[in-house]
Every structure is written in structure tokens, then in C-alpha cells.
Amino acid sequence: MMRSRLICSGAVLVGLVVTAFVWPTARPAAQPSPGVQIDNDDIGGVVTGKNGPEAGVWVVAETTDLGTRFAKIVVTDDHGRYVIPDLPQATYNVWVRGYGLVDSPKVRAARGQIVNLTAVAAPSAAAAAEYYPAIYWFALLKIPDRSLFPGTGPEGNGMPVAFRSQEQWLNAIQLNGCGNCHQLGDKATREFPAALEASKSSSVDAWTRRLQSGPGGGTMVRTIGTLNTSDGGHIRRLAEWTDRIRVGELPSSVPPRPNGVERNLVVTVYDWLSAKYYIHDLALTDRRKPTVNAFGPIYGAAELSTDDLPILDPVKITKTTMKVPTRDQDAPSSALANPVVAPSPYFGTEQVWDSKVNAHNPMMDQEGRVYYTAQARSPKNPPRYCAAASGHPSAKVYPLTGTPDGFVQNSRQVTVYEPKSRQFTFIDTCFGTHHLNFAEDAYHTLWLSNNLQNELAIVGWVNTKMFWQTRDAGKSQGWTPLIVDTNGNGKRDAWVEPNQPEDPIKDKRIGLGF
């Protein structure tokens, strides 16, 4: 029997269009297919197409009979054989998906059945391309020529001076720009929802309106503003991209089917939150000792969207949410910084992002406690030990006493959830938190970064062994600014600030967090 492995425990399926099906009247084959062996909790068989066995195509078994929508996905071998292993008791819809195909009719099946499936060839290149990865479609976008970099501004070559290279521009529209949140090139981005399509006279108008939609509208408008050029900027490029797709342009290359070890994966997918919110990250074990929390719950973080953080039990296949508190009632909400600029095509004017906790990343320790980088208080109320006068060793070197108004995205601290007692504990850090990782040391040091800039760019840490012994957050933490040893003497000296010229006898502070 093939044993499954949890490959994609954090995957989320939300906001999909649900369509109705007329179930095929043909019953799944009762006799075993040659070479396919299954157990009572498996589904297996052979996939054939018009030219014989279909190799390297996906077979999906999906059900809504359990506590979450649940699917397992495998890949056929050279002979078209597949086994979907270790399925929980349920009735499944089973079908074939693959490059060069369209989805086959869905067949009802139960565990322990041999289900031979017939692949359906795509009737056209356009139909086949509907199943291509999003990046194949996004690759049709026309990007600025390398000759336009470095940018010299509106009085020069038109490219903003902030962009020194084409790679930097690509980063701004992909990893650290639009692609930070959106799967660019998927159907939702390469086409327009009917509400936008019908109300605008051109694709430029439709893109301009789309980028104002929902609570993310403000961020999208600011991002696109950095890409403005005299020729219409990135909005014009996006409009041309969707216009070319609308009249039939297709990706220039065909993705290869899974091959080799890629066919060994068994992907398990759970739908464990809501279409209105998003899961930013998850924790399921201590990365230093991955037997911690074996077969236990998976804890999600929903960042700006909600304080009701998701929990998935992958054994019982159930989902719940946990209302995470803040320590102080005056902690500001993400809604303050993310108001709905214009109605969303999906949620209208509803403020679907509204979180005080703003939990970004969870991490589990050796005791199974879950540490969230999360807001527990207002950024206007830093603890006294953040000031130099407190005598705190880090504060004497680099005090952190800023008191910004309103909601600051990375002005988080650390909130710890103890599953055994179901209690929350707050570690009030002077520094903002973003990502976190445990060191493999005797103190179980928790290292924390933030991606703030200027005077708030630091690296911090918490001696968690000391904290749990003393519950003294001040004494258990430390932080440092980011200093480059520009004078080369191997130690940290007095430094010049990021906006100051280098000094041969001093070091230099870097004002960019990570």
C-alpha cells in the first residue's frame, strides 16, 4: 500500500466558482486493472485517452462530506496508473486534469474501488491553456526594455529614478509588489469580473477601478503609483496584456507534465478558513524537533484579515477558529489603515479586513506552545524598559521610544498560545515583529525581525527560557540596530546614520529591516 504524506497542509481553497454537475450514469469499473493494487482505503485505476494510457496527469479525489472540503491529488505513471492512498471514509468525486486536457466528467466513487477514467483531450489550444499555471499567462506581459534602466525620471528616459535595473522593476510587480498577494495570470487577474467589465469604457479604466477595490485598494494604488511613467506606466501595460488575451493571444509555451520524482507526490488539500479572509502562514511543529505535536492541530495566522485564527485538525479533518485577544483594548484595528476605497466586485463595501491582532507568523516551541508575531497593544504605549533611562542594555545602545498614532502594520509584539491550558501570554517587545525563528541553543532564543525602515529597522530576540522562568519580558529581550562594520575592525563602534556619508573611523547603520 502506498502511504500518503501531508505535502500541502497549509493550502487553502477559497473563493472558487462552484458549478453543478450531471453525474455520469456509468458505474466505476468493478474489476481490478492490471498492475494496480489498492487497499480498502484507497482509490486506484488507469487513465486512458484517445491514444492510450495518459502519463503525468493529475487524478483528483474531492469530497465535502467531512469537516472541511478535502481533496487528495496524485499523478499517473507511464502506464496511466494511479493510486490515491489512505482516504478517510467519504464519497468522492474523482476526475482527471492535465496539460493538453480539459477536466474529465466527475465520477462518484468510494474507498476500495478501482475507477478507470477516460481523459478528455482539449478541443483547442485555448481550452488547454485554461489549465496552464498562472505565470504562463503573466509571461505575456510586455515589460520595459533593459535600455530604460537605470531610470532617469520624467525629464530623462521616463523611468522613475528609483528603478536602477530591470530586475528591480520586476521585483516591484512580482515578489514584493502585486505578486506579494495575487496569483498574477490566473483567471481572476487576466480577465475582469462582470461588474468591472460592464461599467468601464476601456481596459485602462477597468484596471484603474480594479486597483481601488476593497480594503487592499489603498495599497494597490500606492504600489501602482511607483510604476508611473509618461507612456501610461504599468496600468497601460496591464491593460494591453488583458486586451491581447481577450482577442485570443495564448501563452507561447506549453507546460510540461509532471515527470520523474514529481509523480511521487501525494498532495492533500484542506479548505480551512473563509473566502473573506486569508491564511498568511501556519505552524504545526517545532522545526528543531519535528516530532513535537505529532498528528496534532495546525495553527494558522490570518494577518490583516481577522482575529479569528484558523485551526485545522488533519487527523479528524475538522476546522475551528480561535479568537485571539489583545492585551490592551485600545490596540488599533487594521481597518484603520485599510479602508474600502471602492466596492469590491466580490464583497461590495464590506470591511472584510478588520483585525487588531494582525498575526503574521506562528512558530511552535519544544513544549508545543505557539508563538505569534501579533499586536497586543497600541504602538503609542511602549513599555518603560524601551527607554535609555530604564538601564536596559539594549535601550542604552539604541532606545525605541517612538509612539506612532493609528495602526502600524509591523508594530507587533509576541503573543503565545498554550494549547494545554488554552491560555494566552503576551511578551511585550520594544521592537516591532514580523518573522520569527528559534535558535538551537540552551536558551531557546527566539529571533525576530521586522521589515520596518529608518530608525525602526532592528533585529530582536527573546530568551524564552528566562521568560518562562521569570515572566519578565523586559529582562528576557534584547535588540540591536543593523550595523555594517565599514571600518573593518571586527567590532561594533559608533556609527553614522543611513543618510550620512561613511566615516573611516566609524561603522554605518542600515535603515532597512527584513
N, C-alpha and C positions, 0 to 999 in steps of 0.2 A: 504494500500500500504506500502511495506517495503521501508524505507528511507535509502539511502546509506550514507556512511561516507567515507571521504578520509582517508584511512588507510595507504597507501603506496605512498604518494605523491612524495617521493624522489626516487622511484625505477627507474632504468634505464635499458632498454633493448638495448644492443649494441653488434655488432659482431656476431649475430646469423646466422646460416646457413639457407638460405631461400630455401624451396623446393616447387616444383609445385604440384598442386593437381588436380585431376579429380573430379569435384563436383558430389555428388550423384544425381541421377535423381529423387529420391523420394522427394516429397514436404513435408515441415513441416506439422504436423497434424493440421487440421483446428479446430477440436472440443476441448473444454477445457478438461483437465484431472481432475479427481475427486480431490477436495481439493486444487487445485492450482488456486489462484486468482491473476490476474495481471491487471495493468493499461495500458494506451496507450503507455507509455514509458518504459515498462518492457518486458522482455522475460522470459517465465517460462515453466515448464513442468515436466515430470517424466523421470528418468533414470532407465532403467531396464537392467539386464544382464541375463545370462543363468539360473540363479537360482532365478530370481525375481528382486525386487527393489534393486538398488545399493545405500547403505547408505555411507556417508562420502567420496564421491568422488567430485572432482572439476568439475565445468562446467565453461567454458571459453567463453566469447564473445569478439571477437577481430575485429578491423577494421583499415584500413588505409585511410578511406575516410575523416578524419578530419585533423586538423593542425599538429597532431603528430600521431604516431602509438599509439593506445589506446586499452586497454583491461579492462574488469571487470571480476572478478572471485568470485564465490560463492561455497558453499559446500552443498551437498544434505542432507536431513534429513533421519530419519529412514525408511521412505517410498519412498525414492528416489526422493523426490520432491525438486524443486529448483525454485527460482525467482531471476533473475538478474535485479535489480531495476534501475530506473531513468537513462536510457541510452540516450545519445544525438542522434539526427537524423542521421542515417547512415545505411548501410547494413553491417551485421555482419557475421563472420564465428563463428559458435558455435560447440563446441566439448567437450568430456568428457576425463578427465585424472584422474588417481587414482592409488593407490598402488594395485598391482595384475592385472593391466590392461595395455594395450597399448592404445595410443590415438585413439579415435573413428574417423571415417570419418567426415570431417568438412562439416557442413550444412549451407547453406546461410539462413539468417533469418533477419527479420526487427522487429522493436519495435511493441509491441502489439500482438505478435504471441505466441501461445502455440507450443513449439517444444519438442516433446518427443524423447528422444535419446536412442540409444542402446549401452551399454558399451561393449567393446571388451576385453575378457579375454586374458591375456598374454599367448602365446603359450608355454612358457618355463620360468624357473626361471631366466635365463639370460636376456630374453626380459623384464621381470618385473623389474629386477634390474636396467635397464637403466633409470628408473624414480626415483630411490631412491635419497635421499639427498646426497650431495657430501660427507658429513662426514661419512656416512655408508661405502663408498668405502675407504676413507682415514684411517678408523679404521683398515684396513687390513695391514697397515704399521707396520713392526716389529720395536719396539723401544728398546733402550738399557735397560738391566736389572737393577733393583734398586741396585744390588750389585756393579755396576760400579760407584756409586756415594758415596761420593764426588770424583770428578776426581783428579787423582794424576799425570797426564801428561804422556808423551811418555816413561819415564823411570819407570813409575809405572803401573797403570791399563789401560793406553792408553787413558782414557777420559780426555779432556782438563781440567785444574785446575779451569777454570772459572765456570764450572758447579758443583755446590755444591749439587744438588739434581736432581732427575728425573723430577720433576715438572719444574725446571728451564730450563732443556733441552727442555721439551715440549713447554714451553713458547717461546723458541727461534725458534721453527719451526712452531708455530701456531700464537698466538696473536701478538707477537712482532717480528716475523720473516717472513717466507714465507706467512703465513696466514694473514699477515697485508694487503697484496694486492691481493692475489689469493684465489679463492674458491677451496682449495685443495680437490681433489677427484672428481671434475667434469670431464666431458668427455675430456675437453681440457687439463687437467693435468694428468689424469690416462692413456691417450693414447698419441701418438706422432703425430704431423702433418706430412703429407706425405713428406714434404721437409726434415724433420729431420730423419724420419724413413728410407728413401731411401739412405741417404748419410753416415750413420754411421754403423759400424760393430757390435756394441753391445749396450745394453741399457745404460751402463755406459758412453759410448761415446756420445750417444744421449742426456743424461741428462747433461753431461758436456757442450755440444754445446748449449742445450736449455737455460742453465743458463747464457749464454753470449748474449742472443738475445735482440736486441732493446735498447732503452735508459735506461731501468732498468737493463741491463746486469751487469754493474759495481757493483750496489748494491747487486744483487743476488750472484755474485762471492764473494764479501766480506763476505756476510752472510754465504754462504756455507763453506767458509774458516774457520770460527769459529767453525765449526762442524766436522773438520777433525780428524780422528783417524787412528791408524795404520792398522785397518782392512778395510779401504776404506771409512770410515766415512759415512756421510749422503747421499752422492751420491750413494754409494753402496746400501744403504737401499732403496732409491727411485728406483734404477734400479731393484732390486729384487721385489719390490712392483709392478711395471708395468709389469715385466716378468710373475709374478704369475697371474695377471689379464688377460694378453694376452692368457694364456693357459687355462683360464676358471674359475679361482677362483672367488667366488662371496662373497658379504657381508654375514656375519654369522648370521645376524638377519634381520627381515622384519620390516620396519617402520609401526607403527600403523596409521590407517586412522584418520582424524580429528574427534573429539568426543566432546560432551558437548558444552560449550560456544565457543569452537574453530570453530564450524559450524556457528556461528553468524557473522563472519567477512565478509565484502564485500571489497575486495581488488581492488583498482583502480591503474592501471599502465600506465605511460606515457613514451614514448621514446623521451627524450627532449634534447639530445646533439648529439654526433657523435661517431662512432665506434673508432675513433682515440684518443679520449680524455676520461677523466673520471670525474664524479662528486664526489667530496670528501665530501661535506656537503651542507646543504641548510638552509634557513631561510624563514619563512612565517608569523611570528607574534612576538610580544613582549611576551616572556614566562611569564612575570609577569602580563600581561593583554592580554589574548589571543583573545580579540575582535579586537585588532589592526590589520589593513589590512584585515579585513574580506572579503572573496571572492576575495582577491587581488592576485597579482602575487607572485610566489615563486622564490626566488633568489638562484642560485647555485654557488658553488665555485669549481674551477677545478684544484686547487693546481699547481703541476709542469707542467701540460699539455698544458694550453693555457691561454692567456689573454682575450679571447672572452668568457665571463662568461654567462652561460645559464639562461634564464628567462622563466618560464612556467606560462601561464595563465590557471588555471584549470577550469575556467568557459567557456571561449571561446575555450579552448583546442587548444591553439596556442603556439608555441615556438619561441623565438628570442634569439639572443646573444647580449651582451653589451661589447664593447671594453673598458676595464678598464685601465686608464692611470697610469703611474708612475709620480711622481713629477719631478724627475731628469732623463734626457735622458741617463745618464751613469749607470743606475741601471742594474746589470748583469742579464743575462738570465739563466734559469735552464738548458739550453742546454750545458752550460759550464761544469756543474758538472754531466751531464747525457748524454754523447756522445754515439752514437750507437757503441757498442763493436763488435757485429757481426750482420748480417742481421736478421731481424725478419721474422718468417715464414709467417706473415700476411702483414707487411708493408715494407719489404725489408730494405734498408738502410735509409729510410726517417726518418728525425729527428722529430718525431711526438710530442715530448715534447719540447716545446720552449716557456717559459713564464717568463717574467720579474716580473709580479705582484705576482705570486706564492700565490694566495689567498687560504688560508687554511680553515678558518671557517667564516661564516657570522652570525651576530646576529642583531636583529631588536630592536629598542628602542620604547619608548612610542609615538613618533611622526611619526613612520613608516620609519625612516632612517635606512639604512643597513650598519652595521659596519663590515668590512672585516679585519681579520689579513692578511695583504698583504704588499709586499715590495713596497716602494715608492722611495727609494734612494739607493745608493751604501752603503754597510757596511763600506766602507772606509771614509765616510763623516758624522760622528756623530755630532749632534748639540753641541754648546759650553756649554749648560747647563748640559751636561753629566759629565763634569769635576769638581773636588772638588773646583777649583779656582772660579767657577761660583757662589758659595754660595748656590746652590740648596740644600735643606735639605737632599734629598736622596743621592746626589752626594758627600756631605761632609762625609756621613757614608760609602758609597760604590760607588765610581766613576766607570763609564762604558765608557772607552775611547779607547777600542780596535778598530783597523782598519784592519780587515782581508781582504785579497785580494780575488777576484773572487766571485763566488756565494756561499752563505751560506744558507742552506735550511731554517733555522728558524731565519734568520736575517730579520724579517719582522717588520713593524710598524702597523699603523691602517689607513685604507682608508675608508671613509664614503661616501655612495651614498645617495643623497636626491631625491627620486622619483618625488616629486612635482616640483622641479626645474631642475631635471636631471643634477645636478652638483655634482662634487666630491670634497671632502675636505680631506686634509691629516693631521693626528696627528702624528708628528714625535716623536716617543718614543726612549729613550736611550736604552731600553731593547728590545730584540727580542721577538716576539709574536707568539703564537701557538693556544691556546684555549682562549675563552673569555666568560664572563658571567656578566650580570648586577646584581648589588645588589638591594635589595628592601629598598633603603634609600632615603633621601631627595636630595641627590646629584647625583642620578642615576649613581653611581660609576660603572665603567666598570673594572672588574678584569680580568687580563691577565696572562697567564702562558707561559712558553716556555719549551721545552724539551732538552735544551742545557745543557752542563755539565761544570764542573770545575768552573772557575771564572764567567761564563755567566749564571749560574743557579740562577735565581731570580724569584720573583713574583712581578708584576707591577700592577698599577691601574691608571685610568684616571677619574677625577671628570668631568663628561661630562656636568653637569650644568654650572660649571665655564667655561669650554671650549667654549660652545656656547654663553656665555655672553661676553667673553673676546677674544676668538680665540687665546689665549696664551697657546700653547701646553706645554711649559716648566713648567709654574706655575700650570697647571692643572694635571700634572702627578707626580707619585712617584713610588718608587720601594724599595725592600728590598732583601738582601740575605736570604737564608734559614738557620735559626739558631735554633739549639736544645738547650734548657735550661738544659744543663748537670749538672750545679752546683745547680740547683733546687731552686734558689732564686726568681723565678717568674718574672724575667725581663731580657731584653737583655743586656748582658755585652760584654766586649771584648771577642773575640773568638779565638780558634785555627782553623787552616785550615784543610780541609778534610784529608790531608796526614800527619797530625801531631797527636801525642798522646794526649789523653784527659788531661786536666788540672783541678784540683779540684776547682780552683777559677775562671775559665773561662767557657764560652759556647763553642759550636762546630758548625762550618759551614758545611752544607751538599752541596756537589758539584754535585747534580743530580736534574735537572729540571723535570717538569712533564707536 
